[in-house]
Amino acid sequence: CGDYWLVARQSVSGQIYPALCDVYALGCIVLELIAHRASLPVEIEGASLGQSIGDVRSFLPPDTPVELADLLCDMID
């Protein structure tokens, strides 16, 4: 049981839970910490953050280092 917002789409759809799902959840948490929370979409039950936001970079502050932006995109993809 968990918050759909942080659950990888593979887990939401009932597939096997690979270790990469933890990487995804960590990416979501880091994004929530550095993004403007008000700019993130409203949580929708049954939809993950990755499914809801589309382009991760559009939610990052302009001064976010490119390396961090790239890492977050990879983690949430």
Buried (B, 14 or more C-beta within 10 A) or exposed (E): EEEBBBBBBBBBEEEEEEEEBEBBBBBBEBBBEBBEEEEBEEBEEEBBBBBBBEEBEEBBEEEBEEEEBEEBBEBBE
